[in-house]
Amino acid sequence: MLYLKKNKMSKIQAKKLSLKFVPYLFIAVTILTAFGSNSGTWA
């Protein structure tokens, strides 16, 4: 039972972390696609 509770907590923490990293990921993808379109190839 404790394992299930711990697993649920880690899932919630992972969701919070992913929400924190989403803007950075979006910026990284934007930069990559911008460089890709500049060089003529899609990243």
C-alpha positions as CSV (number, residue, x, y, z in Angstrom):
1,M,0.0,0.0,0.0
2,L,2.9,2.3,0.9
3,Y,4.5,1.6,-2.5
4,L,1.3,2.6,-4.4
5,K,1.1,5.9,-2.4
6,K,4.8,6.6,-3.1
7,N,4.3,5.8,-6.8
8,K,1.4,8.2,-7.0
9,M,3.4,10.9,-5.3
10,S,6.3,10.5,-7.7
11,K,3.9,10.8,-10.6
12,I,2.5,14.1,-9.2
13,Q,6.1,15.3,-8.8
14,A,7.0,14.3,-12.3
15,K,3.9,16.2,-13.6
16,K,5.0,19.3,-11.7
17,L,8.6,19.0,-13.1
18,S,7.3,18.5,-16.6
19,L,5.1,21.6,-16.3
20,K,8.2,23.5,-15.2
21,F,10.3,22.3,-18.1
22,V,7.6,22.7,-20.8
23,P,8.4,26.4,-21.6
24,Y,12.2,25.6,-21.9
25,L,11.4,22.6,-24.1
26,F,9.2,24.9,-26.3
27,I,12.0,27.5,-26.6
28,A,14.5,24.8,-27.4
29,V,12.3,23.4,-30.2
30,T,11.7,26.9,-31.5
31,I,15.4,27.6,-31.7
32,L,16.1,24.2,-33.3
33,T,13.5,24.7,-35.9
34,A,14.6,28.2,-36.6
35,F,18.2,27.0,-37.2
36,G,16.9,24.1,-39.2
37,S,14.9,26.4,-41.5
38,N,17.8,28.7,-41.9
39,S,20.1,26.0,-43.1
40,G,17.3,24.5,-45.2
41,T,16.9,21.3,-43.2
42,W,14.3,20.5,-40.5
43,A,15.7,19.6,-37.1
